[in-house]
């Protein structure tokens, strides 16, 4: 991404559709950690992500 705004901690991306089996979320580590640790959200960390 060449846009500097895409690298801020306020940036995130959501990919979903009615016929997908999952929704993908990409964003700051704190956002991902919050989603994965939330007991009411079924979330996994994808194997090709970094921590």
Z-matrix of the N, CA and C atoms (Angstrom, degrees):
N
C 1 1.451
C 2 1.527 1 108.69
N 3 1.270 2 116.04 1 127.65
C 4 1.456 3 119.03 2 179.90
C 5 1.526 4 112.59 3 -92.40
N 6 1.306 5 117.65 4 -15.26
C 7 1.460 6 121.37 5 -179.87
C 8 1.532 7 110.02 6 -77.82
N 9 1.349 8 118.51 7 116.73
C 10 1.466 9 120.78 8 -179.03
C 11 1.526 10 112.89 9 -58.48
N 12 1.315 11 118.22 10 -27.95
C 13 1.462 12 120.80 11 -179.59
C 14 1.530 13 111.47 12 -65.88
N 15 1.309 14 117.38 13 -23.61
C 16 1.464 15 121.22 14 179.91
C 17 1.518 16 112.17 15 -74.29
N 18 1.311 17 118.19 16 -10.65
C 19 1.457 18 121.23 17 -178.57
C 20 1.528 19 112.64 18 -105.19
N 21 1.305 20 118.59 19 7.47
C 22 1.458 21 120.82 20 179.57
C 23 1.523 22 109.48 21 -81.85
N 24 1.312 23 116.33 22 165.03
C 25 1.462 24 120.25 23 179.11
C 26 1.523 25 112.17 24 -73.48
N 27 1.321 26 117.94 25 -5.11
C 28 1.455 27 121.22 26 178.98
C 29 1.524 28 112.11 27 -96.90
N 30 1.313 29 117.48 28 1.93
C 31 1.462 30 121.16 29 -179.20
C 32 1.517 31 110.81 30 -92.92
N 33 1.318 32 116.02 31 142.87
C 34 1.445 33 121.07 32 174.03
C 35 1.517 34 108.23 33 -157.28
N 36 1.314 35 116.49 34 165.64
C 37 1.458 36 122.21 35 -177.41
C 38 1.526 37 109.04 36 -136.83
N 39 1.303 38 117.05 37 139.58
C 40 1.455 39 122.95 38 179.81
C 41 1.520 40 108.01 39 -128.46
N 42 1.335 41 116.41 40 131.44
C 43 1.465 42 121.29 41 178.36
C 44 1.517 43 108.58 42 -127.30
N 45 1.318 44 116.69 43 115.76
C 46 1.467 45 120.26 44 -179.78
C 47 1.526 46 109.89 45 -149.88
N 48 1.303 47 116.04 46 162.71
C 49 1.457 48 123.06 47 176.89
C 50 1.527 49 106.93 48 -161.79
N 51 1.296 50 118.33 49 158.26
C 52 1.458 51 120.67 50 -176.10
C 53 1.519 52 113.34 51 -64.71
N 54 1.340 53 118.68 52 -24.08
C 55 1.460 54 119.79 53 -177.76
C 56 1.535 55 113.45 54 -104.30
N 57 1.315 56 118.10 55 9.95
C 58 1.465 57 120.35 56 175.83
C 59 1.520 58 109.73 57 -86.58
N 60 1.327 59 117.38 58 151.04
C 61 1.469 60 121.32 59 178.84
C 62 1.520 61 111.52 60 -82.89
N 63 1.335 62 115.99 61 -10.23
C 64 1.462 63 119.55 62 -177.82
C 65 1.516 64 110.01 63 -153.50
N 66 1.311 65 115.06 64 167.55
C 67 1.458 66 122.98 65 173.07
C 68 1.514 67 107.57 66 -115.86
N 69 1.313 68 117.31 67 131.15
C 70 1.461 69 120.95 68 178.68
C 71 1.518 70 109.57 69 -99.64
N 72 1.316 71 115.51 70 133.93
C 73 1.452 72 121.97 71 178.03
C 74 1.516 73 108.16 72 -125.41
N 75 1.308 74 116.65 73 131.96
C 76 1.465 75 121.98 74 175.35
C 77 1.516 76 107.38 75 -127.07
N 78 1.319 77 115.85 76 138.04
C 79 1.449 78 119.13 77 -179.28
C 80 1.504 79 111.26 78 -179.93
N 81 1.321 80 116.14 79 -164.68
C 82 1.461 81 120.65 80 -179.47
C 83 1.531 82 111.01 81 -60.43
N 84 1.307 83 116.16 82 152.50
C 85 1.465 84 121.96 83 -179.03
C 86 1.524 85 112.14 84 -54.57
N 87 1.322 86 117.64 85 -38.48
C 88 1.464 87 121.16 86 -179.13
C 89 1.538 88 110.63 87 -63.68
N 90 1.327 89 118.11 88 -36.57
C 91 1.463 90 122.00 89 177.28
C 92 1.516 91 110.37 90 -67.00
N 93 1.316 92 117.20 91 -48.82
C 94 1.461 93 121.68 92 -179.73
C 95 1.527 94 110.51 93 -61.23
N 96 1.326 95 117.19 94 -45.36
C 97 1.462 96 121.12 95 178.65
C 98 1.527 97 111.39 96 -59.53
N 99 1.327 98 116.97 97 -40.83
C 100 1.468 99 121.04 98 179.91
C 101 1.526 100 110.93 99 -65.02
N 102 1.325 101 117.88 100 -40.95
C 103 1.462 102 121.21 101 179.09
C 104 1.524 103 111.36 102 -66.96
N 105 1.330 104 116.69 103 -45.20
C 106 1.463 105 120.98 104 -178.22
C 107 1.528 106 111.38 105 -66.07
N 108 1.321 107 117.73 106 -35.18
C 109 1.463 108 120.27 107 -176.64
C 110 1.532 109 113.60 108 -88.19
N 111 1.325 110 118.90 109 -7.76
C 112 1.464 111 121.83 110 -179.69
C 113 1.529 112 109.83 111 -71.84
N 114 1.325 113 117.15 112 124.21
C 115 1.468 114 121.57 113 -176.58
C 116 1.530 115 113.39 114 -71.24
N 117 1.326 116 118.60 115 -16.39
C 118 1.458 117 121.43 116 -179.04
C 119 1.524 118 113.34 117 -98.21
N 120 1.326 119 116.43 118 -3.25
C 121 1.466 120 121.14 119 179.63
C 122 1.522 121 108.52 120 -114.09
N 123 1.324 122 116.05 121 130.01
C 124 1.454 123 120.54 122 176.37
C 125 1.528 124 107.07 123 -87.22
N 126 1.325 125 115.99 124 104.72
C 127 1.463 126 120.59 125 -174.17
C 128 1.528 127 110.57 126 -137.34
N 129 1.318 128 115.22 127 146.67
C 130 1.465 129 121.55 128 174.51
C 131 1.525 130 108.58 129 -132.35
N 132 1.313 131 115.62 130 155.48
C 133 1.459 132 120.79 131 173.97
C 134 1.529 133 106.94 132 -92.00
N 135 1.319 134 116.76 133 126.64
C 136 1.466 135 120.46 134 -179.52
C 137 1.513 136 110.29 135 -66.94
N 138 1.331 137 117.71 136 145.11
C 139 1.464 138 121.09 137 -173.34
C 140 1.531 139 114.81 138 -65.15
N 141 1.305 140 118.70 139 -20.43
C 142 1.464 141 119.54 140 -178.23
C 143 1.531 142 112.56 141 -95.51
N 144 1.320 143 117.24 142 9.12
C 145 1.464 144 120.96 143 177.16
C 146 1.526 145 110.06 144 -86.15
N 147 1.305 146 116.13 145 162.71
C 148 1.461 147 121.02 146 176.99
C 149 1.511 148 109.07 147 -110.18
N 150 1.299 149 116.80 148 156.64
C 151 1.462 150 120.34 149 178.87
C 152 1.497 151 110.74 150 -113.07
